[in-house]
Amino acid sequence: MPSVTIGVPVYNGESLIGQCLDCLTRQTCADIEIIVSDNASTDRTAAIVRDHASRDSRIKLICQPENIGLMGNF
């Protein structure tokens, strides 16, 4: 088990999600997992996260099948 879990709820975040994941993966605490919950985005958010996840096994993606609202996605 990683010592730290970071949750990243996102909706249509293609303009910033790559920078966010780059920042999180560069943290000094290496024993982390990053769980991105995509709230049925209609842009390239999920594709960008998948690309990052293919290069860093600490990143996990959960894609909601429909928009469940802000609080539901948290």
PyMOL Python script that loads the backbone (N, CA, C, O; Angstrom):
from pymol import cmd

cmd.read_pdbstr("""\
ATOM      1  N   MET A   1       0.839  -1.187   0.000  1.00  0.00           N
ATOM      2  CA  MET A   1       0.000   0.000   0.000  1.00  0.00           C
ATOM      3  C   MET A   1       0.882   1.247   0.000  1.00  0.00           C
ATOM      4  O   MET A   1       1.834   1.340   0.774  1.00  0.00           O
ATOM      5  N   PRO A   2       0.565   2.189  -0.858  1.00  0.00           N
ATOM      6  CA  PRO A   2       1.283   3.461  -0.821  1.00  0.00           C
ATOM      7  C   PRO A   2       0.992   4.189   0.495  1.00  0.00           C
ATOM      8  O   PRO A   2      -0.061   3.992   1.102  1.00  0.00           O
ATOM      9  N   SER A   3       1.917   5.013   0.921  1.00  0.00           N
ATOM     10  CA  SER A   3       1.709   5.750   2.163  1.00  0.00           C
ATOM     11  C   SER A   3       0.796   6.959   1.981  1.00  0.00           C
ATOM     12  O   SER A   3       0.225   7.452   2.954  1.00  0.00           O
ATOM     13  N   VAL A   4       0.650   7.447   0.739  1.00  0.00           N
ATOM     14  CA  VAL A   4      -0.180   8.616   0.458  1.00  0.00           C
ATOM     15  C   VAL A   4      -1.020   8.348  -0.793  1.00  0.00           C
ATOM     16  O   VAL A   4      -0.504   7.899  -1.817  1.00  0.00           O
ATOM     17  N   THR A   5      -2.321   8.630  -0.695  1.00  0.00           N
ATOM     18  CA  THR A   5      -3.213   8.567  -1.854  1.00  0.00           C
ATOM     19  C   THR A   5      -3.682   9.977  -2.156  1.00  0.00           C
ATOM     20  O   THR A   5      -4.167  10.685  -1.273  1.00  0.00           O
ATOM     21  N   ILE A   6      -3.535  10.379  -3.407  1.00  0.00           N
ATOM     22  CA  ILE A   6      -3.961  11.708  -3.846  1.00  0.00           C
ATOM     23  C   ILE A   6      -5.134  11.530  -4.794  1.00  0.00           C
ATOM     24  O   ILE A   6      -5.020  10.844  -5.810  1.00  0.00           O
ATOM     25  N   GLY A   7      -6.259  12.145  -4.463  1.00  0.00           N
ATOM     26  CA  GLY A   7      -7.437  12.102  -5.317  1.00  0.00           C
ATOM     27  C   GLY A   7      -7.525  13.350  -6.172  1.00  0.00           C
ATOM     28  O   GLY A   7      -7.369  14.464  -5.673  1.00  0.00           O
ATOM     29  N   VAL A   8      -7.775  13.164  -7.462  1.00  0.00           N
ATOM     30  CA  VAL A   8      -7.882  14.293  -8.393  1.00  0.00           C
ATOM     31  C   VAL A   8      -9.217  14.176  -9.127  1.00  0.00           C
ATOM     32  O   VAL A   8      -9.302  13.486 -10.143  1.00  0.00           O
ATOM     33  N   PRO A   9     -10.264  14.845  -8.623  1.00  0.00           N
ATOM     34  CA  PRO A   9     -11.521  14.866  -9.362  1.00  0.00           C
ATOM     35  C   PRO A   9     -11.399  15.868 -10.511  1.00  0.00           C
ATOM     36  O   PRO A   9     -10.854  16.958 -10.331  1.00  0.00           O
ATOM     37  N   VAL A  10     -11.904  15.502 -11.687  1.00  0.00           N
ATOM     38  CA  VAL A  10     -11.742  16.390 -12.840  1.00  0.00           C
ATOM     39  C   VAL A  10     -12.925  16.256 -13.783  1.00  0.00           C
ATOM     40  O   VAL A  10     -13.530  15.192 -13.909  1.00  0.00           O
ATOM     41  N   TYR A  11     -13.239  17.366 -14.441  1.00  0.00           N
ATOM     42  CA  TYR A  11     -14.247  17.387 -15.503  1.00  0.00           C
ATOM     43  C   TYR A  11     -13.773  18.353 -16.571  1.00  0.00           C
ATOM     44  O   TYR A  11     -13.549  19.530 -16.289  1.00  0.00           O
ATOM     45  N   ASN A  12     -13.619  17.869 -17.791  1.00  0.00           N
ATOM     46  CA  ASN A  12     -13.153  18.692 -18.917  1.00  0.00           C
ATOM     47  C   ASN A  12     -11.917  19.512 -18.541  1.00  0.00           C
ATOM     48  O   ASN A  12     -11.883  20.732 -18.705  1.00  0.00           O
ATOM     49  N   GLY A  13     -10.915  18.813 -18.040  1.00  0.00           N
ATOM     50  CA  GLY A  13      -9.706  19.486 -17.569  1.00  0.00           C
ATOM     51  C   GLY A  13      -8.507  19.321 -18.478  1.00  0.00           C
ATOM     52  O   GLY A  13      -7.369  19.378 -18.012  1.00  0.00           O
ATOM     53  N   GLU A  14      -8.738  19.116 -19.770  1.00  0.00           N
ATOM     54  CA  GLU A  14      -7.615  18.838 -20.665  1.00  0.00           C
ATOM     55  C   GLU A  14      -6.562  19.937 -20.674  1.00  0.00           C
ATOM     56  O   GLU A  14      -5.396  19.655 -20.951  1.00  0.00           O
ATOM     57  N   SER A  15      -6.928  21.162 -20.385  1.00  0.00           N
ATOM     58  CA  SER A  15      -5.948  22.247 -20.446  1.00  0.00           C
ATOM     59  C   SER A  15      -4.967  22.214 -19.277  1.00  0.00           C
ATOM     60  O   SER A  15      -3.875  22.773 -19.381  1.00  0.00           O
ATOM     61  N   LEU A  16      -5.332  21.570 -18.164  1.00  0.00           N
ATOM     62  CA  LEU A  16      -4.465  21.590 -16.985  1.00  0.00           C
ATOM     63  C   LEU A  16      -4.116  20.224 -16.402  1.00  0.00           C
ATOM     64  O   LEU A  16      -3.198  20.133 -15.586  1.00  0.00           O
ATOM     65  N   ILE A  17      -4.811  19.168 -16.790  1.00  0.00           N
ATOM     66  CA  ILE A  17      -4.591  17.877 -16.136  1.00  0.00           C
ATOM     67  C   ILE A  17      -3.175  17.348 -16.349  1.00  0.00           C
ATOM     68  O   ILE A  17      -2.617  16.723 -15.448  1.00  0.00           O
ATOM     69  N   GLY A  18      -2.596  17.578 -17.491  1.00  0.00           N
ATOM     70  CA  GLY A  18      -1.219  17.133 -17.732  1.00  0.00           C
ATOM     71  C   GLY A  18      -0.246  17.818 -16.791  1.00  0.00           C
ATOM     72  O   GLY A  18       0.617  17.163 -16.206  1.00  0.00           O
ATOM     73  N   GLN A  19      -0.372  19.124 -16.639  1.00  0.00           N
ATOM     74  CA  GLN A  19       0.492  19.871 -15.713  1.00  0.00           C
ATOM     75  C   GLN A  19       0.275  19.405 -14.278  1.00  0.00           C
ATOM     76  O   GLN A  19       1.229  19.283 -13.511  1.00  0.00           O
ATOM     77  N   CYS A  20      -0.970  19.146 -13.919  1.00  0.00           N
ATOM     78  CA  CYS A  20      -1.292  18.668 -12.579  1.00  0.00           C
ATOM     79  C   CYS A  20      -0.588  17.341 -12.303  1.00  0.00           C
ATOM     80  O   CYS A  20       0.051  17.182 -11.263  1.00  0.00           O
ATOM     81  N   LEU A  21      -0.701  16.399 -13.221  1.00  0.00           N
ATOM     82  CA  LEU A  21      -0.077  15.091 -13.030  1.00  0.00           C
ATOM     83  C   LEU A  21       1.440  15.188 -13.032  1.00  0.00           C
ATOM     84  O   LEU A  21       2.102  14.490 -12.264  1.00  0.00           O
ATOM     85  N   ASP A  22       2.000  16.035 -13.872  1.00  0.00           N
ATOM     86  CA  ASP A  22       3.451  16.241 -13.866  1.00  0.00           C
ATOM     87  C   ASP A  22       3.914  16.735 -12.502  1.00  0.00           C
ATOM     88  O   ASP A  22       4.914  16.256 -11.967  1.00  0.00           O
ATOM     89  N   CYS A  23       3.192  17.681 -11.950  1.00  0.00           N
ATOM     90  CA  CYS A  23       3.533  18.240 -10.645  1.00  0.00           C
ATOM     91  C   CYS A  23       3.431  17.176  -9.553  1.00  0.00           C
ATOM     92  O   CYS A  23       4.328  17.056  -8.718  1.00  0.00           O
ATOM     93  N   LEU A  24       2.357  16.413  -9.556  1.00  0.00           N
ATOM     94  CA  LEU A  24       2.160  15.398  -8.521  1.00  0.00           C
ATOM     95  C   LEU A  24       3.202  14.297  -8.583  1.00  0.00           C
ATOM     96  O   LEU A  24       3.646  13.814  -7.541  1.00  0.00           O
ATOM     97  N   THR A  25       3.602  13.892  -9.772  1.00  0.00           N
ATOM     98  CA  THR A  25       4.572  12.801  -9.894  1.00  0.00           C
ATOM     99  C   THR A  25       5.995  13.247  -9.564  1.00  0.00           C
ATOM    100  O   THR A  25       6.875  12.409  -9.370  1.00  0.00           O
ATOM    101  N   ARG A  26       6.225  14.542  -9.499  1.00  0.00           N
ATOM    102  CA  ARG A  26       7.560  15.059  -9.143  1.00  0.00           C
ATOM    103  C   ARG A  26       7.717  15.329  -7.647  1.00  0.00           C
ATOM    104  O   ARG A  26       8.755  15.843  -7.230  1.00  0.00           O
ATOM    105  N   GLN A  27       6.732  15.002  -6.841  1.00  0.00           N
ATOM    106  CA  GLN A  27       6.821  15.241  -5.404  1.00  0.00           C
ATOM    107  C   GLN A  27       7.956  14.431  -4.787  1.00  0.00           C
ATOM    108  O   GLN A  27       8.335  13.381  -5.305  1.00  0.00           O
ATOM    109  N   THR A  28       8.489  14.924  -3.686  1.00  0.00           N
ATOM    110  CA  THR A  28       9.602  14.233  -3.040  1.00  0.00           C
ATOM    111  C   THR A  28       9.163  12.929  -2.379  1.00  0.00           C
ATOM    112  O   THR A  28       9.976  12.022  -2.204  1.00  0.00           O
ATOM    113  N   CYS A  29       7.902  12.827  -2.015  1.00  0.00           N
ATOM    114  CA  CYS A  29       7.377  11.573  -1.474  1.00  0.00           C
ATOM    115  C   CYS A  29       7.043  10.671  -2.659  1.00  0.00           C
ATOM    116  O   CYS A  29       6.073  10.915  -3.377  1.00  0.00           O
ATOM    117  N   ALA A  30       7.837   9.642  -2.858  1.00  0.00           N
ATOM    118  CA  ALA A  30       7.654   8.772  -4.030  1.00  0.00           C
ATOM    119  C   ALA A  30       6.629   7.678  -3.787  1.00  0.00           C
ATOM    120  O   ALA A  30       6.116   7.089  -4.739  1.00  0.00           O
ATOM    121  N   ASP A  31       6.321   7.397  -2.518  1.00  0.00           N
ATOM    122  CA  ASP A  31       5.417   6.306  -2.166  1.00  0.00           C
ATOM    123  C   ASP A  31       3.964   6.798  -2.206  1.00  0.00           C
ATOM    124  O   ASP A  31       3.299   6.890  -1.174  1.00  0.00           O
ATOM    125  N   ILE A  32       3.490   7.108  -3.409  1.00  0.00           N
ATOM    126  CA  ILE A  32       2.143   7.670  -3.576  1.00  0.00           C
ATOM    127  C   ILE A  32       1.371   6.907  -4.639  1.00  0.00           C
ATOM    128  O   ILE A  32       1.942   6.201  -5.471  1.00  0.00           O
ATOM    129  N   GLU A  33       0.067   7.070  -4.587  1.00  0.00           N
ATOM    130  CA  GLU A  33      -0.782   6.682  -5.711  1.00  0.00           C
ATOM    131  C   GLU A  33      -1.645   7.899  -6.029  1.00  0.00           C
ATOM    132  O   GLU A  33      -2.036   8.650  -5.135  1.00  0.00           O
ATOM    133  N   ILE A  34      -1.930   8.078  -7.290  1.00  0.00           N
ATOM    134  CA  ILE A  34      -2.724   9.211  -7.750  1.00  0.00           C
ATOM    135  C   ILE A  34      -3.948   8.633  -8.441  1.00  0.00           C
ATOM    136  O   ILE A  34      -3.840   7.951  -9.461  1.00  0.00           O
ATOM    137  N   ILE A  35      -5.107   8.914  -7.872  1.00  0.00           N
ATOM    138  CA  ILE A  35      -6.354   8.403  -8.439  1.00  0.00           C
ATOM    139  C   ILE A  35      -7.104   9.573  -9.063  1.00  0.00           C
ATOM    140  O   ILE A  35      -7.538  10.490  -8.367  1.00  0.00           O
ATOM    141  N   VAL A  36      -7.248   9.527 -10.376  1.00  0.00           N
ATOM    142  CA  VAL A  36      -7.972  10.564 -11.110  1.00  0.00           C
ATOM    143  C   VAL A  36      -9.375  10.052 -11.383  1.00  0.00           C
ATOM    144  O   VAL A  36      -9.556   8.992 -11.982  1.00  0.00           O
ATOM    145  N   SER A  37     -10.371  10.817 -10.937  1.00  0.00           N
ATOM    146  CA  SER A  37     -11.763  10.470 -11.198  1.00  0.00           C
ATOM    147  C   SER A  37     -12.306  11.441 -12.246  1.00  0.00           C
ATOM    148  O   SER A  37     -12.564  12.610 -11.957  1.00  0.00           O
ATOM    149  N   ASP A  38     -12.471  10.937 -13.458  1.00  0.00           N
ATOM    150  CA  ASP A  38     -12.965  11.753 -14.570  1.00  0.00           C
ATOM    151  C   ASP A  38     -14.489  11.679 -14.596  1.00  0.00           C
ATOM    152  O   ASP A  38     -15.068  10.604 -14.752  1.00  0.00           O
ATOM    153  N   ASN A  39     -15.123  12.826 -14.444  1.00  0.00           N
ATOM    154  CA  ASN A  39     -16.578  12.919 -14.331  1.00  0.00           C
ATOM    155  C   ASN A  39     -17.249  13.013 -15.703  1.00  0.00           C
ATOM    156  O   ASN A  39     -17.970  13.969 -15.987  1.00  0.00           O
ATOM    157  N   ALA A  40     -17.004  12.011 -16.545  1.00  0.00           N
ATOM    158  CA  ALA A  40     -17.600  11.933 -17.888  1.00  0.00           C
ATOM    159  C   ALA A  40     -17.240  13.140 -18.750  1.00  0.00           C
ATOM    160  O   ALA A  40     -18.101  13.739 -19.395  1.00  0.00           O
ATOM    161  N   SER A  41     -15.967  13.481 -18.749  1.00  0.00           N
ATOM    162  CA  SER A  41     -15.503  14.612 -19.561  1.00  0.00           C
ATOM    163  C   SER A  41     -15.814  14.394 -21.038  1.00  0.00           C
ATOM    164  O   SER A  41     -15.862  13.262 -21.519  1.00  0.00           O
ATOM    165  N   THR A  42     -16.021  15.490 -21.738  1.00  0.00           N
ATOM    166  CA  THR A  42     -16.302  15.442 -23.174  1.00  0.00           C
ATOM    167  C   THR A  42     -15.107  15.916 -24.002  1.00  0.00           C
ATOM    168  O   THR A  42     -15.203  16.052 -25.222  1.00  0.00           O
ATOM    169  N   ASP A  43     -13.988  16.165 -23.331  1.00  0.00           N
ATOM    170  CA  ASP A  43     -12.780  16.596 -24.030  1.00  0.00           C
ATOM    171  C   ASP A  43     -11.729  15.469 -23.952  1.00  0.00           C
ATOM    172  O   ASP A  43     -12.090  14.305 -23.780  1.00  0.00           O
ATOM    173  N   ARG A  44     -10.478  15.797 -24.074  1.00  0.00           N
ATOM    174  CA  ARG A  44      -9.401  14.791 -24.098  1.00  0.00           C
ATOM    175  C   ARG A  44      -8.837  14.465 -22.718  1.00  0.00           C
ATOM    176  O   ARG A  44      -7.757  13.882 -22.622  1.00  0.00           O
ATOM    177  N   THR A  45      -9.537  14.823 -21.659  1.00  0.00           N
ATOM    178  CA  THR A  45      -9.022  14.601 -20.303  1.00  0.00           C
ATOM    179  C   THR A  45      -8.611  13.144 -20.081  1.00  0.00           C
ATOM    180  O   THR A  45      -7.476  12.886 -19.679  1.00  0.00           O
ATOM    181  N   ALA A  46      -9.499  12.199 -20.332  1.00  0.00           N
ATOM    182  CA  ALA A  46      -9.210  10.786 -20.075  1.00  0.00           C
ATOM    183  C   ALA A  46      -8.015  10.307 -20.904  1.00  0.00           C
ATOM    184  O   ALA A  46      -7.186   9.550 -20.398  1.00  0.00           O
ATOM    185  N   ALA A  47      -7.912  10.725 -22.139  1.00  0.00           N
ATOM    186  CA  ALA A  47      -6.790  10.318 -22.990  1.00  0.00           C
ATOM    187  C   ALA A  47      -5.463  10.836 -22.436  1.00  0.00           C
ATOM    188  O   ALA A  47      -4.453  10.131 -22.470  1.00  0.00           O
ATOM    189  N   ILE A  48      -5.469  12.041 -21.938  1.00  0.00           N
ATOM    190  CA  ILE A  48      -4.247  12.625 -21.361  1.00  0.00           C
ATOM    191  C   ILE A  48      -3.852  11.859 -20.106  1.00  0.00           C
ATOM    192  O   ILE A  48      -2.675  11.557 -19.905  1.00  0.00           O
ATOM    193  N   VAL A  49      -4.828  11.545 -19.262  1.00  0.00           N
ATOM    194  CA  VAL A  49      -4.536  10.779 -18.048  1.00  0.00           C
ATOM    195  C   VAL A  49      -4.030   9.388 -18.408  1.00  0.00           C
ATOM    196  O   VAL A  49      -3.072   8.908 -17.803  1.00  0.00           O
ATOM    197  N   ARG A  50      -4.651   8.739 -19.375  1.00  0.00           N
ATOM    198  CA  ARG A  50      -4.199   7.406 -19.801  1.00  0.00           C
ATOM    199  C   ARG A  50      -2.743   7.449 -20.289  1.00  0.00           C
ATOM    200  O   ARG A  50      -1.952   6.555 -19.990  1.00  0.00           O
ATOM    201  N   ASP A  51      -2.406   8.489 -21.035  1.00  0.00           N
ATOM    202  CA  ASP A  51      -1.034   8.633 -21.521  1.00  0.00           C
ATOM    203  C   ASP A  51      -0.064   8.742 -20.350  1.00  0.00           C
ATOM    204  O   ASP A  51       0.972   8.078 -20.338  1.00  0.00           O
ATOM    205  N   HIS A  52      -0.393   9.573 -19.372  1.00  0.00           N
ATOM    206  CA  HIS A  52       0.472   9.708 -18.196  1.00  0.00           C
ATOM    207  C   HIS A  52       0.547   8.394 -17.418  1.00  0.00           C
ATOM    208  O   HIS A  52       1.618   8.005 -16.952  1.00  0.00           O
ATOM    209  N   ALA A  53      -0.592   7.712 -17.280  1.00  0.00           N
ATOM    210  CA  ALA A  53      -0.632   6.448 -16.546  1.00  0.00           C
ATOM    211  C   ALA A  53       0.200   5.373 -17.229  1.00  0.00           C
ATOM    212  O   ALA A  53       0.758   4.500 -16.563  1.00  0.00           O
ATOM    213  N   SER A  54       0.285   5.430 -18.551  1.00  0.00           N
ATOM    214  CA  SER A  54       1.092   4.439 -19.268  1.00  0.00           C
ATOM    215  C   SER A  54       2.577   4.622 -18.975  1.00  0.00           C
ATOM    216  O   SER A  54       3.370   3.697 -19.153  1.00  0.00           O
ATOM    217  N   ARG A  55       2.943   5.804 -18.532  1.00  0.00           N
ATOM    218  CA  ARG A  55       4.347   6.094 -18.216  1.00  0.00           C
ATOM    219  C   ARG A  55       4.640   6.075 -16.719  1.00  0.00           C
ATOM    220  O   ARG A  55       5.804   6.067 -16.317  1.00  0.00           O
ATOM    221  N   ASP A  56       3.593   6.068 -15.890  1.00  0.00           N
ATOM    222  CA  ASP A  56       3.795   6.088 -14.438  1.00  0.00           C
ATOM    223  C   ASP A  56       2.712   5.230 -13.785  1.00  0.00           C
ATOM    224  O   ASP A  56       1.541   5.608 -13.767  1.00  0.00           O
ATOM    225  N   SER A  57       3.107   4.083 -13.254  1.00  0.00           N
ATOM    226  CA  SER A  57       2.144   3.130 -12.702  1.00  0.00           C
ATOM    227  C   SER A  57       1.461   3.613 -11.424  1.00  0.00           C
ATOM    228  O   SER A  57       0.531   2.964 -10.946  1.00  0.00           O
ATOM    229  N   ARG A  58       1.898   4.722 -10.871  1.00  0.00           N
ATOM    230  CA  ARG A  58       1.251   5.265  -9.669  1.00  0.00           C
ATOM    231  C   ARG A  58      -0.060   5.967  -9.988  1.00  0.00           C
ATOM    232  O   ARG A  58      -0.842   6.266  -9.085  1.00  0.00           O
ATOM    233  N   ILE A  59      -0.307   6.235 -11.279  1.00  0.00           N
ATOM    234  CA  ILE A  59      -1.517   6.953 -11.696  1.00  0.00           C
ATOM    235  C   ILE A  59      -2.591   5.954 -12.087  1.00  0.00           C
ATOM    236  O   ILE A  59      -2.353   5.057 -12.895  1.00  0.00           O
ATOM    237  N   LYS A  60      -3.771   6.114 -11.509  1.00  0.00           N
ATOM    238  CA  LYS A  60      -4.937   5.276 -11.819  1.00  0.00           C
ATOM    239  C   LYS A  60      -6.060   6.190 -12.308  1.00  0.00           C
ATOM    240  O   LYS A  60      -6.208   7.312 -11.823  1.00  0.00           O
ATOM    241  N   LEU A  61      -6.838   5.713 -13.254  1.00  0.00           N
ATOM    242  CA  LEU A  61      -7.944   6.494 -13.811  1.00  0.00           C
ATOM    243  C   LEU A  61      -9.260   5.775 -13.571  1.00  0.00           C
ATOM    244  O   LEU A  61      -9.395   4.585 -13.854  1.00  0.00           O
ATOM    245  N   ILE A  62     -10.220   6.510 -13.049  1.00  0.00           N
ATOM    246  CA  ILE A  62     -11.595   6.032 -12.932  1.00  0.00           C
ATOM    247  C   ILE A  62     -12.441   6.950 -13.812  1.00  0.00           C
ATOM    248  O   ILE A  62     -12.462   8.164 -13.605  1.00  0.00           O
ATOM    249  N   CYS A  63     -13.135   6.377 -14.788  1.00  0.00           N
ATOM    250  CA  CYS A  63     -14.003   7.173 -15.672  1.00  0.00           C
ATOM    251  C   CYS A  63     -15.455   6.930 -15.287  1.00  0.00           C
ATOM    252  O   CYS A  63     -15.953   5.808 -15.377  1.00  0.00           O
ATOM    253  N   GLN A  64     -16.121   7.980 -14.863  1.00  0.00           N
ATOM    254  CA  GLN A  64     -17.544   7.875 -14.557  1.00  0.00           C
ATOM    255  C   GLN A  64     -18.301   7.738 -15.878  1.00  0.00           C
ATOM    256  O   GLN A  64     -17.992   8.452 -16.832  1.00  0.00           O
ATOM    257  N   PRO A  65     -19.282   6.843 -15.957  1.00  0.00           N
ATOM    258  CA  PRO A  65     -20.013   6.643 -17.217  1.00  0.00           C
ATOM    259  C   PRO A  65     -20.938   7.812 -17.562  1.00  0.00           C
ATOM    260  O   PRO A  65     -21.292   8.016 -18.723  1.00  0.00           O
ATOM    261  N   GLU A  66     -21.320   8.568 -16.545  1.00  0.00           N
ATOM    262  CA  GLU A  66     -22.118   9.787 -16.764  1.00  0.00           C
ATOM    263  C   GLU A  66     -21.717  10.798 -15.706  1.00  0.00           C
ATOM    264  O   GLU A  66     -21.142  10.440 -14.678  1.00  0.00           O
ATOM    265  N   ASN A  67     -22.022  12.055 -15.961  1.00  0.00           N
ATOM    266  CA  ASN A  67     -21.670  13.115 -15.009  1.00  0.00           C
ATOM    267  C   ASN A  67     -22.495  12.921 -13.740  1.00  0.00           C
ATOM    268  O   ASN A  67     -23.725  12.963 -13.770  1.00  0.00           O
ATOM    269  N   ILE A  68     -21.799  12.709 -12.627  1.00  0.00           N
ATOM    270  CA  ILE A  68     -22.462  12.465 -11.352  1.00  0.00           C
ATOM    271  C   ILE A  68     -22.412  13.679 -10.425  1.00  0.00           C
ATOM    272  O   ILE A  68     -22.736  13.581  -9.242  1.00  0.00           O
ATOM    273  N   GLY A  69     -22.014  14.795 -10.961  1.00  0.00           N
ATOM    274  CA  GLY A  69     -21.945  16.023 -10.184  1.00  0.00           C
ATOM    275  C   GLY A  69     -20.642  16.155  -9.426  1.00  0.00           C
ATOM    276  O   GLY A  69     -19.904  15.186  -9.246  1.00  0.00           O
ATOM    277  N   LEU A  70     -20.378  17.362  -8.990  1.00  0.00           N
ATOM    278  CA  LEU A  70     -19.117  17.676  -8.316  1.00  0.00           C
ATOM    279  C   LEU A  70     -18.911  16.827  -7.069  1.00  0.00           C
ATOM    280  O   LEU A  70     -17.882  16.164  -6.937  1.00  0.00           O
ATOM    281  N   MET A  71     -19.865  16.838  -6.163  1.00  0.00           N
ATOM    282  CA  MET A  71     -19.708  16.104  -4.909  1.00  0.00           C
ATOM    283  C   MET A  71     -19.648  14.591  -5.135  1.00  0.00           C
ATOM    284  O   MET A  71     -18.879  13.896  -4.471  1.00  0.00           O
ATOM    285  N   GLY A  72     -20.438  14.089  -6.051  1.00  0.00           N
ATOM    286  CA  GLY A  72     -20.394  12.660  -6.359  1.00  0.00           C
ATOM    287  C   GLY A  72     -19.040  12.233  -6.882  1.00  0.00           C
ATOM    288  O   GLY A  72     -18.580  11.130  -6.584  1.00  0.00           O
ATOM    289  N   ASN A  73     -18.401  13.079  -7.650  1.00  0.00           N
ATOM    290  CA  ASN A  73     -17.109  12.752  -8.232  1.00  0.00           C
ATOM    291  C   ASN A  73     -15.986  12.799  -7.196  1.00  0.00           C
ATOM    292  O   ASN A  73     -14.946  12.166  -7.378  1.00  0.00           O
ATOM    293  N   PHE A  74     -16.191  13.544  -6.117  1.00  0.00           N
ATOM    294  CA  PHE A  74     -15.216  13.550  -5.036  1.00  0.00           C
ATOM    295  C   PHE A  74     -15.246  12.214  -4.325  1.00  0.00           C
ATOM    296  O   PHE A  74     -14.495  12.005  -3.373  1.00  0.00           O
TER     297      PHE A  74
END
""", "prot")
cmd.dss("prot")
cmd.show_as("cartoon", "prot")
cmd.util.cbc("prot")
cmd.orient("prot")
